[in-house]
Amino acid sequence: MNRYSQVFIEPVGDVPAAEVYRSRREALLQKLDTIGLFCGISKNPGSEEVYTETWNKLVQDPGFLFLTGLNQPGCKLLLNPNAQDADHREVLFLPKKDAYKEFWTGIQVAYAEETLSEVQSLSGFKTILPETEFWDYLDSLVQKQCVKSLEAFYLEFESDTGVKSISDDHNALFAAELQKRFDGRLSVKTLAEKHFDLRVVLDKARIADSRRAQVWTNNAFADFLQNLKHFKTEREAQLFLDYKMQVQSDGDLAFPTIMANGKNACCLHYVKNDEPLEPGKLLLMDFGVRAGTQHSDISRTVPVNGKFNPLQKLLYTIVLDAQKFHQKNVKPGAKLSDLNPMVWDFIWNALQERFVSKGGKFKLLYDKRPHGVSHLIGEQIHEGDPFRCYMQKPLKPGMLLSNEPGLYGFFEIDLDGVHYAEDVGIRIENDLLVTEDGCEDISAEIPREISDLEKLLT
């Protein structure tokens, strides 16, 4: 077991972690025109607040984590494509070793002469310096190379409607500090698009981790279905599912689990998760687990009492067919901005043909489109630029994306002489890996067909 596992994440596979991260940095170096800079987070999230009396679990900024594997605060990365010395093309800046801090919170990947060779071997960096020397090193490099511009990782993107940016996260503050320090002597531009273009296409190690997450999620969901009849509340159900995912894994949950019964399922990001389970109602859950730095992102909707009633079955089948329709259209070259509307058109037309034509009435909680059908999945559960400019770009082999159509509203119909009327929220979500000629549903083993669900629920 890696003694640094708390602060250094090793991808699955036979390739050493140091080589995996080095190859990613080298790929980004090929895209850079000048010095590229990344700033990891400076402190554990929440620790700046007085009322947080104990440490918080750290998840590093995904941009920094993707290139270094370091899951700890206080680090910086400098990439210099024009370095004369190959050992200085990649420079890692680490906090100095603090034995007292390690006494409290565990071992860190830190700068110390006595452990430098070990950290070099672990990380793949040949040049490692104290973080306190970062600004002097950068100043000297700018003067020596007569640098006219810098590239830094901060979230700013060109879109069809103009420049979009995040102005208050730690990356933006770092970019502002760069601007202030060099005060007009050179320009600072974002390298975020270059970085994301590299990051959103998964390599073999990340695909393997994504598949591991699917296996763990499938195992947990099968156990969940077989035990659902024993749960009395959303909370009991959530805790069971969370435990079953995490007990198998080497990481945390991908995100807080949604466990929404009945009308609660009509709240898209419902996290209350404490109300009684109602027999006869549907239970919508959105859940996933981390494997390495990757995630599963799955949604399922099941009947609490084990059997879909005719209204629920009719609506569920529409959503399931929409999901299968979308899967057939996902392929290299297609754009999500074109594919997503097609799914909502499919659901709308199916409602008219299969529900309204039988006398059904409904009132949706939105205007035709409740949310996106697909988002990218990778280092973040919602991968890619936060404004989703990537929706306008062609899909590429190696991209992983969600497939999650949904239906939310009030539905009323008479079927076989019985009147049905209820608030319904249905979402079914699988994860699709774009291949050379289409896509692979890597969630295919996780039950979603009505007959399979009902069999496991009995």
Number of C-alpha atoms within 10 A of each C-alpha: 4 10 10 17 14 16 20 21 20 21 23 19 13 7 12 14 22 19 15 23 21 17 14 17 18 15 13 21 20 9 14 18 14 19 23 24 23 23 24 23 22 13 15 16 16 15 13 9 8 7 8 11 9 8 12 12 11 16 17 21 20 19 20 20 19 20 21 26 23 25 24 25 22 18 25 22 21 21 23 21 20 15 15 10 8 12 12 18 20 22 19 24 21 24 20 17 17 13 11 9 11 11 9 9 10 13 17 24 24 22 20 17 10 8 12 17 14 12 18 15 13 19 23 21 21 18 15 23 20 17 19 14 12 18 12 10 13 14 13 11 15 17 10 9 13 10 15 14 17 21 21 24 22 26 21 20 19 12 13 8 6 8 9 15 15 15 14 11 11 16 21 20 15 20 24 15 12 18 17 11 13 14 10 10 12 16 14 18 16 19 23 19 19 13 23 16 13 15 21 23 21 22 14 15 19 23 21 18 20 28 19 21 27 28 19 21 29 22 16 22 22 17 16 21 21 16 16 23 16 10 16 16 18 21 20 18 24 22 13 17 26 21 13 20 27 19 12 15 19 13 18 19 19 19 16 16 21 23 31 32 29 22 18 21 25 23 13 17 14 18 14 12 19 16 15 15 24 16 16 15 23 28 27 28 26 21 24 28 30 28 27 24 23 25 30 30 27 24 24 21 23 26 24 23 19 21 21 20 14 15 20 21 13 14 21 25 14 22 25 21 16 24 23 15 14 20 21 11 16 23 21 18 13 17 18 24 17 11 17 19 14 17 25 23 14 17 23 15 14 19 20 14 11 14 20 15 11 13 12 18 16 17 12 16 14 11 7 13 19 15 14 17 23 23 19 25 25 24 22 18 21 17 19 23 20 14 15 17 16 22 20 14 13 13 22 20 17 20 21 28 27 24 28 26 29 28 26 21 17 17 19 18 20 15 13 7 7 8 10 15 14 16 19 25 27 27 25 23 25 26 29 25 26 23 17 11 11 18 22 17 17 18 22 13 13 20 17 20 11 17 12 11 22 19 12 16 21 13
